[in-house]
Amino acid sequence: MSDFDADTAVPVVGIGPGGDDYLTVGGRRALRAADVVVGFTSVLDYVDGHVTDRIDCSYDDQTARLDEFGERVQAGETGVAVAMGDPNCSGGQFVARVREAVGEVRVCPGVSATQLAASRAGVSYDEAAIESLHKRGDCVAERERLRAALPDRALVVIPLPWQTMPEDIARELLDAHPEAGGRDAIVCESLTLPAETVTRTTLAELADDAGGEASAFSDLSILVVRAS
Ligand SMILES: C[S@@+](CC[C@H](N)C(=O)[O-])C[C@H]1O[C@@H](n2cnc3c(N)ncnc32)[C@H](O)[C@@H]1O
């Protein structure tokens, strides 16, 4: 038996950051073998070529769509759920909802966009503080950990699209540590996708654009701050 077989547990497959090179061999096999694949439309679209029957979720209808998926799995169909990147990184809420709908799940790790961002920025993953603000709530603990880590470590941060964007994170960090303005800040967008863009600047320059009408970056962004 492989991690990717849908036997007693439904695999929740991490599809990687979007580019097909980063979908694991096992993940691809599980998608191709599945009768039905559930996930957010934005995720399913990246793996559409490997999927025959999909159930698309949006933030508004995910409970109903996951229930529909659960009913099909209960009826004997082979079901697989997909999550962006690695489900173990900022994907826990989706994994919990799939578990609620189907019972037992098995998380199949993928390559996280945070790994790609660290790689593009030349930062060792094990030495960085990695935090996601892409969750419900105000992320007080995550923000505090980022402020505490900044003097000594590199940071890899998943923003909250359209609410706490890379410029806002830079501003918060500089307010706590004004001496860190010269630190390298790298914003990685659409990693591994045709629109990939890597913007290299400093924390101070990035923070200058905080609080404006619109961010210069897309919702598919990760901020890396290099260690000094
Ligand atoms: C809910 S988090 C999920 C992260 C995912 N589980 C992972 O391991 O990459 C979604 C956020 O990840 C980031 N992200 C995902 N894919 C990305 C990509 N290809 N390029 C840049 N950022 C990405 C964006 O900040 C996006 O809003």
The ligand as a MOL file (V3000), in Angstrom:
LIG
                    3D

  0  0  0     0  0            999 V3000
M  V30 BEGIN CTAB
M  V30 COUNTS 27 29 0 0 0
M  V30 BEGIN ATOM
M  V30 1 C -3.6180 29.1560 2.4820 0
M  V30 2 S -1.9660 29.4140 1.9750 0 CHG=1
M  V30 3 C -1.5470 27.7750 1.5100 0
M  V30 4 C -0.0400 27.5490 1.3980 0
M  V30 5 C 0.2660 26.1720 0.8350 0
M  V30 6 N -0.2930 25.1150 1.6660 0
M  V30 7 C 1.7580 25.9400 0.6380 0
M  V30 8 O 2.3390 25.0770 1.3090 0
M  V30 9 O 2.3320 26.6120 -0.2350 0 CHG=-1
M  V30 10 C -2.1700 30.1850 0.3870 0
M  V30 11 C -1.0830 31.2100 0.1450 0
M  V30 12 O 0.1390 30.5480 -0.2000 0
M  V30 13 C 0.8860 31.4010 -1.0390 0
M  V30 14 N 1.1510 30.6910 -2.3040 0
M  V30 15 C 0.6240 29.5240 -2.7190 0
M  V30 16 N 1.1140 29.2010 -3.9240 0
M  V30 17 C 1.9610 30.1820 -4.2900 0
M  V30 18 C 2.7840 30.4200 -5.4260 0
M  V30 19 N 2.8260 29.5730 -6.4620 0
M  V30 20 N 3.5370 31.5440 -5.4440 0
M  V30 21 C 3.5110 32.4150 -4.4160 0
M  V30 22 N 2.7620 32.2420 -3.3090 0
M  V30 23 C 1.9950 31.1370 -3.2490 0
M  V30 24 C 0.0590 32.6650 -1.2810 0
M  V30 25 O 0.4240 33.6340 -0.3220 0
M  V30 26 C -1.3450 32.1560 -0.9970 0
M  V30 27 O -2.2280 33.2030 -0.6430 0
M  V30 END ATOM
M  V30 BEGIN BOND
M  V30 1 1 1 2
M  V30 2 1 2 3
M  V30 3 1 2 10
M  V30 4 1 3 4
M  V30 5 1 4 5
M  V30 6 1 5 6
M  V30 7 1 5 7
M  V30 8 2 7 8
M  V30 9 1 7 9
M  V30 10 1 10 11
M  V30 11 1 11 12
M  V30 12 1 11 26
M  V30 13 1 12 13
M  V30 14 1 13 14
M  V30 15 1 13 24
M  V30 16 1 14 15
M  V30 17 1 14 23
M  V30 18 2 15 16
M  V30 19 1 16 17
M  V30 20 1 17 18
M  V30 21 2 17 23
M  V30 22 1 18 19
M  V30 23 2 18 20
M  V30 24 1 20 21
M  V30 25 2 21 22
M  V30 26 1 22 23
M  V30 27 1 24 25
M  V30 28 1 24 26
M  V30 29 1 26 27
M  V30 END BOND
M  V30 END CTAB
M  END
